[in-house]
């Protein structure tokens, strides 16, 4: 049956709309899942309105995510070997705590934590291949005792008093006689190492 221009155009529009209509059987369950997920985590809720359960679930997710981040990083980053490693842990803890208490966007904060761990890993890699870069980001050891004689300017620069030195000698070198020490260094970690004569 022939049709005029208006009815044919309308029929084509209806068929196009029907063919491109969203599939309710896939979109609605995904939307419902996301809405329940948002409610469960308290996404978009003011921090003061978060419930105990929401903060607890956020804490569990952040804990697991941080564990994965650190495992993808390096074991030494947890050992506080240098200020370089300690800075990562302090900033990472500060950033990720915001995801738990709701003072920052949840997923963006987790992403920021991943970026910090990756940056730490890149810097550690560069420090491995470049001694100069390693000194820049990790520091260098300073010799404070050589052949039983203290280097007081270096001790002053490192804020190590004679009492600190004597305490570390007793604890680490198991001696209280400075003449037994060939070399003592303030290592990059801040610990004092001793080599006896």
Rosetta constraint file for C-alpha pairs under 8 A:
AtomPair CA 3 CA 7 HARMONIC 6.22 0.50
AtomPair CA 3 CA 8 HARMONIC 6.00 0.50
AtomPair CA 4 CA 8 HARMONIC 6.32 0.50
AtomPair CA 5 CA 9 HARMONIC 6.07 0.50
AtomPair CA 6 CA 10 HARMONIC 6.23 0.50
AtomPair CA 7 CA 11 HARMONIC 6.14 0.50
AtomPair CA 8 CA 12 HARMONIC 6.29 0.50
AtomPair CA 9 CA 13 HARMONIC 6.31 0.50
AtomPair CA 10 CA 14 HARMONIC 6.22 0.50
AtomPair CA 11 CA 15 HARMONIC 6.23 0.50
AtomPair CA 12 CA 16 HARMONIC 6.13 0.50
AtomPair CA 13 CA 17 HARMONIC 6.09 0.50
AtomPair CA 14 CA 18 HARMONIC 6.08 0.50
AtomPair CA 15 CA 19 HARMONIC 6.14 0.50
AtomPair CA 16 CA 20 HARMONIC 6.17 0.50
AtomPair CA 17 CA 21 HARMONIC 5.81 0.50
AtomPair CA 22 CA 27 HARMONIC 7.19 0.50
AtomPair CA 23 CA 27 HARMONIC 6.26 0.50
AtomPair CA 24 CA 28 HARMONIC 5.57 0.50
AtomPair CA 25 CA 29 HARMONIC 7.02 0.50
AtomPair CA 26 CA 30 HARMONIC 6.56 0.50
AtomPair CA 27 CA 31 HARMONIC 6.13 0.50
AtomPair CA 28 CA 32 HARMONIC 6.02 0.50
AtomPair CA 29 CA 33 HARMONIC 5.97 0.50
AtomPair CA 30 CA 34 HARMONIC 6.11 0.50
AtomPair CA 31 CA 35 HARMONIC 6.06 0.50
AtomPair CA 32 CA 36 HARMONIC 6.16 0.50
AtomPair CA 33 CA 37 HARMONIC 6.05 0.50
AtomPair CA 34 CA 38 HARMONIC 6.05 0.50
AtomPair CA 35 CA 39 HARMONIC 6.23 0.50
AtomPair CA 36 CA 40 HARMONIC 5.96 0.50
AtomPair CA 37 CA 41 HARMONIC 6.20 0.50
AtomPair CA 38 CA 42 HARMONIC 5.66 0.50
AtomPair CA 38 CA 43 HARMONIC 4.97 0.50
AtomPair CA 38 CA 44 HARMONIC 7.66 0.50
AtomPair CA 39 CA 43 HARMONIC 6.51 0.50
AtomPair CA 40 CA 54 HARMONIC 6.09 0.50
AtomPair CA 41 CA 54 HARMONIC 5.03 0.50
AtomPair CA 41 CA 55 HARMONIC 7.51 0.50
AtomPair CA 41 CA 57 HARMONIC 6.67 0.50
AtomPair CA 41 CA 58 HARMONIC 6.32 0.50
AtomPair CA 42 CA 50 HARMONIC 6.22 0.50
AtomPair CA 42 CA 51 HARMONIC 7.99 0.50
AtomPair CA 42 CA 54 HARMONIC 5.92 0.50
AtomPair CA 43 CA 105 HARMONIC 7.87 0.50
AtomPair CA 43 CA 106 HARMONIC 7.25 0.50
AtomPair CA 45 CA 49 HARMONIC 6.35 0.50
AtomPair CA 45 CA 50 HARMONIC 6.68 0.50
AtomPair CA 45 CA 102 HARMONIC 7.83 0.50
AtomPair CA 46 CA 50 HARMONIC 6.83 0.50
AtomPair CA 46 CA 102 HARMONIC 7.10 0.50
AtomPair CA 46 CA 103 HARMONIC 7.98 0.50
AtomPair CA 47 CA 101 HARMONIC 6.23 0.50
AtomPair CA 47 CA 102 HARMONIC 4.79 0.50
AtomPair CA 47 CA 103 HARMONIC 6.01 0.50
AtomPair CA 50 CA 54 HARMONIC 6.10 0.50
AtomPair CA 50 CA 55 HARMONIC 6.56 0.50
AtomPair CA 50 CA 102 HARMONIC 7.70 0.50
AtomPair CA 51 CA 55 HARMONIC 6.30 0.50
AtomPair CA 52 CA 56 HARMONIC 6.04 0.50
AtomPair CA 53 CA 57 HARMONIC 6.08 0.50
AtomPair CA 54 CA 58 HARMONIC 6.09 0.50
AtomPair CA 55 CA 59 HARMONIC 6.02 0.50
AtomPair CA 55 CA 100 HARMONIC 5.96 0.50
AtomPair CA 55 CA 101 HARMONIC 6.61 0.50
AtomPair CA 56 CA 60 HARMONIC 6.26 0.50
AtomPair CA 57 CA 61 HARMONIC 6.26 0.50
AtomPair CA 58 CA 62 HARMONIC 6.05 0.50
AtomPair CA 58 CA 99 HARMONIC 7.19 0.50
AtomPair CA 58 CA 100 HARMONIC 5.23 0.50
AtomPair CA 59 CA 63 HARMONIC 5.93 0.50
AtomPair CA 59 CA 100 HARMONIC 5.44 0.50
AtomPair CA 60 CA 64 HARMONIC 6.24 0.50
AtomPair CA 61 CA 65 HARMONIC 6.01 0.50
AtomPair CA 62 CA 66 HARMONIC 5.87 0.50
AtomPair CA 62 CA 96 HARMONIC 6.92 0.50
AtomPair CA 62 CA 99 HARMONIC 7.37 0.50
AtomPair CA 62 CA 100 HARMONIC 7.07 0.50
AtomPair CA 62 CA 110 HARMONIC 7.45 0.50
AtomPair CA 63 CA 67 HARMONIC 6.14 0.50
AtomPair CA 64 CA 68 HARMONIC 6.29 0.50
AtomPair CA 65 CA 69 HARMONIC 6.15 0.50
AtomPair CA 65 CA 110 HARMONIC 7.57 0.50
AtomPair CA 66 CA 70 HARMONIC 6.07 0.50
AtomPair CA 66 CA 113 HARMONIC 7.86 0.50
AtomPair CA 67 CA 71 HARMONIC 6.10 0.50
AtomPair CA 68 CA 72 HARMONIC 6.08 0.50
AtomPair CA 69 CA 73 HARMONIC 6.09 0.50
AtomPair CA 69 CA 113 HARMONIC 7.85 0.50
AtomPair CA 69 CA 114 HARMONIC 6.29 0.50
AtomPair CA 69 CA 117 HARMONIC 6.59 0.50
AtomPair CA 70 CA 74 HARMONIC 6.43 0.50
AtomPair CA 70 CA 75 HARMONIC 7.47 0.50
AtomPair CA 70 CA 77 HARMONIC 7.63 0.50
AtomPair CA 70 CA 78 HARMONIC 7.96 0.50
AtomPair CA 70 CA 117 HARMONIC 7.17 0.50
AtomPair CA 71 CA 75 HARMONIC 7.06 0.50
AtomPair CA 73 CA 77 HARMONIC 7.33 0.50
AtomPair CA 73 CA 117 HARMONIC 6.05 0.50
AtomPair CA 73 CA 118 HARMONIC 7.04 0.50
AtomPair CA 73 CA 120 HARMONIC 7.78 0.50
AtomPair CA 73 CA 121 HARMONIC 6.04 0.50
AtomPair CA 74 CA 78 HARMONIC 7.83 0.50
AtomPair CA 74 CA 121 HARMONIC 7.36 0.50
AtomPair CA 75 CA 79 HARMONIC 7.10 0.50
AtomPair CA 76 CA 80 HARMONIC 7.19 0.50
AtomPair CA 76 CA 81 HARMONIC 6.81 0.50
AtomPair CA 76 CA 85 HARMONIC 7.54 0.50
AtomPair CA 77 CA 81 HARMONIC 7.49 0.50
AtomPair CA 77 CA 85 HARMONIC 4.98 0.50
AtomPair CA 77 CA 86 HARMONIC 7.39 0.50
AtomPair CA 77 CA 88 HARMONIC 7.50 0.50
AtomPair CA 77 CA 89 HARMONIC 7.57 0.50
AtomPair CA 78 CA 85 HARMONIC 7.16 0.50
AtomPair CA 78 CA 86 HARMONIC 7.82 0.50
AtomPair CA 78 CA 89 HARMONIC 7.40 0.50
AtomPair CA 79 CA 85 HARMONIC 7.58 0.50
AtomPair CA 80 CA 85 HARMONIC 5.45 0.50
AtomPair CA 80 CA 86 HARMONIC 5.16 0.50
AtomPair CA 80 CA 189 HARMONIC 7.19 0.50
AtomPair CA 81 CA 85 HARMONIC 6.38 0.50
AtomPair CA 81 CA 86 HARMONIC 7.64 0.50
AtomPair CA 81 CA 188 HARMONIC 7.48 0.50
AtomPair CA 81 CA 189 HARMONIC 4.91 0.50
AtomPair CA 82 CA 86 HARMONIC 6.44 0.50
AtomPair CA 82 CA 138 HARMONIC 6.05 0.50
AtomPair CA 82 CA 188 HARMONIC 5.70 0.50
AtomPair CA 82 CA 189 HARMONIC 4.18 0.50
AtomPair CA 82 CA 190 HARMONIC 7.38 0.50
AtomPair CA 83 CA 87 HARMONIC 5.90 0.50
AtomPair CA 83 CA 138 HARMONIC 6.69 0.50
AtomPair CA 83 CA 188 HARMONIC 7.92 0.50
AtomPair CA 83 CA 189 HARMONIC 6.68 0.50
AtomPair CA 84 CA 88 HARMONIC 6.82 0.50
AtomPair CA 84 CA 137 HARMONIC 6.24 0.50
AtomPair CA 84 CA 138 HARMONIC 5.57 0.50
AtomPair CA 85 CA 89 HARMONIC 6.74 0.50
AtomPair CA 86 CA 90 HARMONIC 6.26 0.50
AtomPair CA 87 CA 91 HARMONIC 6.08 0.50
AtomPair CA 88 CA 92 HARMONIC 5.78 0.50
AtomPair CA 88 CA 116 HARMONIC 7.18 0.50
AtomPair CA 88 CA 117 HARMONIC 7.38 0.50
AtomPair CA 88 CA 120 HARMONIC 7.00 0.50
AtomPair CA 89 CA 93 HARMONIC 5.93 0.50
AtomPair CA 90 CA 94 HARMONIC 6.19 0.50
AtomPair CA 91 CA 95 HARMONIC 6.03 0.50
AtomPair CA 92 CA 96 HARMONIC 5.99 0.50
AtomPair CA 92 CA 113 HARMONIC 5.93 0.50
AtomPair CA 92 CA 116 HARMONIC 7.07 0.50
AtomPair CA 93 CA 97 HARMONIC 5.94 0.50
AtomPair CA 94 CA 98 HARMONIC 6.95 0.50
AtomPair CA 95 CA 99 HARMONIC 7.39 0.50
AtomPair CA 95 CA 109 HARMONIC 6.65 0.50
AtomPair CA 95 CA 112 HARMONIC 7.59 0.50
AtomPair CA 95 CA 113 HARMONIC 6.77 0.50
AtomPair CA 96 CA 100 HARMONIC 6.90 0.50
AtomPair CA 96 CA 109 HARMONIC 6.30 0.50
AtomPair CA 96 CA 110 HARMONIC 6.57 0.50
AtomPair CA 96 CA 113 HARMONIC 6.61 0.50
AtomPair CA 97 CA 101 HARMONIC 6.38 0.50
AtomPair CA 98 CA 102 HARMONIC 5.77 0.50
AtomPair CA 98 CA 103 HARMONIC 5.16 0.50
AtomPair CA 98 CA 104 HARMONIC 5.42 0.50
AtomPair CA 98 CA 106 HARMONIC 7.87 0.50
AtomPair CA 98 CA 109 HARMONIC 7.27 0.50
AtomPair CA 99 CA 103 HARMONIC 6.77 0.50
AtomPair CA 99 CA 104 HARMONIC 5.82 0.50
AtomPair CA 99 CA 105 HARMONIC 6.51 0.50
AtomPair CA 99 CA 106 HARMONIC 4.74 0.50
AtomPair CA 99 CA 107 HARMONIC 7.73 0.50
AtomPair CA 99 CA 109 HARMONIC 5.88 0.50
AtomPair CA 99 CA 110 HARMONIC 7.17 0.50
AtomPair CA 100 CA 106 HARMONIC 7.64 0.50
AtomPair CA 102 CA 106 HARMONIC 7.00 0.50
AtomPair CA 104 CA 108 HARMONIC 7.90 0.50
AtomPair CA 104 CA 109 HARMONIC 6.62 0.50
AtomPair CA 105 CA 109 HARMONIC 5.92 0.50
AtomPair CA 106 CA 110 HARMONIC 6.49 0.50
AtomPair CA 107 CA 111 HARMONIC 6.17 0.50
AtomPair CA 108 CA 112 HARMONIC 6.19 0.50
AtomPair CA 109 CA 113 HARMONIC 6.34 0.50
AtomPair CA 110 CA 114 HARMONIC 6.46 0.50
AtomPair CA 111 CA 115 HARMONIC 6.35 0.50
AtomPair CA 112 CA 116 HARMONIC 6.36 0.50
AtomPair CA 113 CA 117 HARMONIC 6.40 0.50
AtomPair CA 114 CA 118 HARMONIC 6.17 0.50
AtomPair CA 115 CA 119 HARMONIC 6.04 0.50
AtomPair CA 116 CA 120 HARMONIC 6.15 0.50
AtomPair CA 117 CA 121 HARMONIC 6.19 0.50
AtomPair CA 118 CA 122 HARMONIC 6.19 0.50
AtomPair CA 119 CA 123 HARMONIC 6.19 0.50
AtomPair CA 120 CA 124 HARMONIC 6.10 0.50
AtomPair CA 121 CA 125 HARMONIC 6.13 0.50
AtomPair CA 122 CA 126 HARMONIC 6.22 0.50
AtomPair CA 123 CA 127 HARMONIC 6.05 0.50
AtomPair CA 124 CA 128 HARMONIC 6.21 0.50
AtomPair CA 124 CA 134 HARMONIC 7.81 0.50
AtomPair CA 125 CA 129 HARMONIC 6.68 0.50
AtomPair CA 126 CA 130 HARMONIC 5.91 0.50
AtomPair CA 126 CA 133 HARMONIC 6.89 0.50
AtomPair CA 126 CA 134 HARMONIC 7.45 0.50
AtomPair CA 127 CA 131 HARMONIC 6.12 0.50
AtomPair CA 127 CA 132 HARMONIC 7.61 0.50
AtomPair CA 127 CA 133 HARMONIC 5.24 0.50
AtomPair CA 127 CA 134 HARMONIC 4.02 0.50
AtomPair CA 127 CA 135 HARMONIC 7.81 0.50
AtomPair CA 127 CA 137 HARMONIC 7.68 0.50
AtomPair CA 128 CA 134 HARMONIC 6.84 0.50
AtomPair CA 130 CA 134 HARMONIC 6.18 0.50
AtomPair CA 131 CA 135 HARMONIC 6.22 0.50
AtomPair CA 132 CA 136 HARMONIC 6.25 0.50
AtomPair CA 133 CA 137 HARMONIC 6.29 0.50
AtomPair CA 134 CA 138 HARMONIC 5.51 0.50
AtomPair CA 134 CA 139 HARMONIC 7.04 0.50
AtomPair CA 135 CA 139 HARMONIC 4.39 0.50
AtomPair CA 135 CA 140 HARMONIC 5.54 0.50
AtomPair CA 138 CA 188 HARMONIC 6.54 0.50
AtomPair CA 139 CA 188 HARMONIC 5.69 0.50
AtomPair CA 140 CA 187 HARMONIC 7.00 0.50
AtomPair CA 140 CA 188 HARMONIC 5.42 0.50
AtomPair CA 141 CA 185 HARMONIC 6.28 0.50
AtomPair CA 141 CA 186 HARMONIC 5.46 0.50
AtomPair CA 141 CA 187 HARMONIC 4.40 0.50
AtomPair CA 141 CA 188 HARMONIC 5.22 0.50
AtomPair CA 142 CA 154 HARMONIC 7.14 0.50
AtomPair CA 142 CA 185 HARMONIC 5.36 0.50
AtomPair CA 142 CA 186 HARMONIC 5.20 0.50
AtomPair CA 142 CA 187 HARMONIC 6.68 0.50
AtomPair CA 143 CA 151 HARMONIC 7.66 0.50
AtomPair CA 143 CA 154 HARMONIC 7.38 0.50
AtomPair CA 143 CA 183 HARMONIC 7.04 0.50
AtomPair CA 143 CA 184 HARMONIC 5.86 0.50
AtomPair CA 143 CA 185 HARMONIC 4.27 0.50
AtomPair CA 143 CA 186 HARMONIC 6.42 0.50
AtomPair CA 144 CA 150 HARMONIC 5.78 0.50
AtomPair CA 144 CA 151 HARMONIC 4.99 0.50
AtomPair CA 144 CA 152 HARMONIC 7.22 0.50
AtomPair CA 144 CA 154 HARMONIC 5.92 0.50
AtomPair CA 144 CA 155 HARMONIC 5.72 0.50
AtomPair CA 144 CA 183 HARMONIC 7.67 0.50
AtomPair CA 144 CA 184 HARMONIC 5.71 0.50
AtomPair CA 144 CA 185 HARMONIC 5.57 0.50
AtomPair CA 144 CA 186 HARMONIC 6.98 0.50
AtomPair CA 145 CA 149 HARMONIC 5.38 0.50
AtomPair CA 145 CA 150 HARMONIC 4.47 0.50
AtomPair CA 145 CA 151 HARMONIC 5.84 0.50
AtomPair CA 145 CA 181 HARMONIC 7.48 0.50
AtomPair CA 145 CA 182 HARMONIC 7.28 0.50
AtomPair CA 145 CA 183 HARMONIC 5.30 0.50
AtomPair CA 145 CA 184 HARMONIC 4.83 0.50
AtomPair CA 145 CA 185 HARMONIC 6.99 0.50
AtomPair CA 146 CA 150 HARMONIC 6.68 0.50
AtomPair CA 146 CA 151 HARMONIC 7.67 0.50
AtomPair CA 146 CA 181 HARMONIC 7.45 0.50
AtomPair CA 146 CA 182 HARMONIC 5.54 0.50
AtomPair CA 146 CA 183 HARMONIC 4.69 0.50
AtomPair CA 146 CA 184 HARMONIC 6.75 0.50
AtomPair CA 147 CA 179 HARMONIC 6.96 0.50
AtomPair CA 147 CA 181 HARMONIC 6.24 0.50
AtomPair CA 147 CA 182 HARMONIC 4.31 0.50
AtomPair CA 147 CA 183 HARMONIC 6.24 0.50
AtomPair CA 147 CA 197 HARMONIC 7.88 0.50
AtomPair CA 148 CA 178 HARMONIC 5.21 0.50
AtomPair CA 148 CA 179 HARMONIC 4.25 0.50
AtomPair CA 148 CA 180 HARMONIC 6.50 0.50
AtomPair CA 148 CA 181 HARMONIC 5.27 0.50
AtomPair CA 148 CA 182 HARMONIC 5.91 0.50
AtomPair CA 148 CA 183 HARMONIC 7.49 0.50
AtomPair CA 149 CA 178 HARMONIC 7.63 0.50
AtomPair CA 149 CA 179 HARMONIC 7.57 0.50
AtomPair CA 150 CA 155 HARMONIC 7.87 0.50
AtomPair CA 151 CA 155 HARMONIC 6.23 0.50
AtomPair CA 152 CA 156 HARMONIC 5.96 0.50
AtomPair CA 153 CA 157 HARMONIC 6.17 0.50
AtomPair CA 154 CA 158 HARMONIC 6.26 0.50
AtomPair CA 155 CA 159 HARMONIC 5.97 0.50
AtomPair CA 155 CA 160 HARMONIC 4.99 0.50
AtomPair CA 155 CA 161 HARMONIC 6.72 0.50
AtomPair CA 156 CA 160 HARMONIC 6.08 0.50
AtomPair CA 156 CA 161 HARMONIC 7.18 0.50
AtomPair CA 158 CA 186 HARMONIC 7.67 0.50
AtomPair CA 160 CA 164 HARMONIC 5.87 0.50
AtomPair CA 160 CA 165 HARMONIC 6.66 0.50
AtomPair CA 161 CA 165 HARMONIC 6.30 0.50
AtomPair CA 162 CA 166 HARMONIC 6.08 0.50
AtomPair CA 163 CA 167 HARMONIC 6.11 0.50
AtomPair CA 164 CA 168 HARMONIC 6.21 0.50
AtomPair CA 165 CA 169 HARMONIC 6.06 0.50
AtomPair CA 165 CA 192 HARMONIC 7.94 0.50
AtomPair CA 166 CA 170 HARMONIC 6.27 0.50
AtomPair CA 166 CA 176 HARMONIC 6.51 0.50
AtomPair CA 167 CA 171 HARMONIC 6.24 0.50
AtomPair CA 168 CA 172 HARMONIC 5.59 0.50
AtomPair CA 168 CA 173 HARMONIC 7.29 0.50
AtomPair CA 168 CA 192 HARMONIC 6.89 0.50
AtomPair CA 169 CA 173 HARMONIC 4.84 0.50
AtomPair CA 169 CA 174 HARMONIC 6.13 0.50
AtomPair CA 169 CA 175 HARMONIC 5.83 0.50
AtomPair CA 169 CA 176 HARMONIC 6.20 0.50
AtomPair CA 169 CA 194 HARMONIC 7.47 0.50
AtomPair CA 170 CA 174 HARMONIC 4.55 0.50
AtomPair CA 170 CA 175 HARMONIC 5.04 0.50
AtomPair CA 170 CA 176 HARMONIC 5.63 0.50
AtomPair CA 172 CA 193 HARMONIC 7.53 0.50
AtomPair CA 172 CA 194 HARMONIC 7.42 0.50
AtomPair CA 173 CA 194 HARMONIC 6.16 0.50
AtomPair CA 173 CA 195 HARMONIC 7.86 0.50
AtomPair CA 173 CA 196 HARMONIC 7.60 0.50
AtomPair CA 175 CA 180 HARMONIC 7.68 0.50
AtomPair CA 177 CA 181 HARMONIC 7.65 0.50
AtomPair CA 180 CA 196 HARMONIC 5.72 0.50
AtomPair CA 180 CA 197 HARMONIC 5.61 0.50
AtomPair CA 181 CA 194 HARMONIC 6.72 0.50
AtomPair CA 181 CA 195 HARMONIC 6.06 0.50
AtomPair CA 181 CA 196 HARMONIC 4.43 0.50
AtomPair CA 181 CA 197 HARMONIC 5.64 0.50
AtomPair CA 182 CA 194 HARMONIC 7.67 0.50
AtomPair CA 182 CA 195 HARMONIC 5.66 0.50
AtomPair CA 182 CA 196 HARMONIC 5.09 0.50
AtomPair CA 182 CA 197 HARMONIC 4.83 0.50
AtomPair CA 183 CA 194 HARMONIC 5.87 0.50
AtomPair CA 183 CA 195 HARMONIC 5.18 0.50
AtomPair CA 183 CA 196 HARMONIC 6.94 0.50
AtomPair CA 184 CA 192 HARMONIC 6.62 0.50
AtomPair CA 184 CA 193 HARMONIC 5.52 0.50
AtomPair CA 184 CA 194 HARMONIC 4.45 0.50
AtomPair CA 184 CA 195 HARMONIC 6.34 0.50
AtomPair CA 185 CA 192 HARMONIC 5.45 0.50
AtomPair CA 185 CA 193 HARMONIC 5.33 0.50
AtomPair CA 185 CA 194 HARMONIC 6.68 0.50
AtomPair CA 186 CA 190 HARMONIC 5.76 0.50
AtomPair CA 186 CA 191 HARMONIC 5.74 0.50
AtomPair CA 186 CA 192 HARMONIC 4.49 0.50
AtomPair CA 186 CA 193 HARMONIC 6.56 0.50
AtomPair CA 187 CA 191 HARMONIC 5.46 0.50
AtomPair CA 187 CA 192 HARMONIC 5.95 0.50
AtomPair CA 187 CA 193 HARMONIC 6.83 0.50
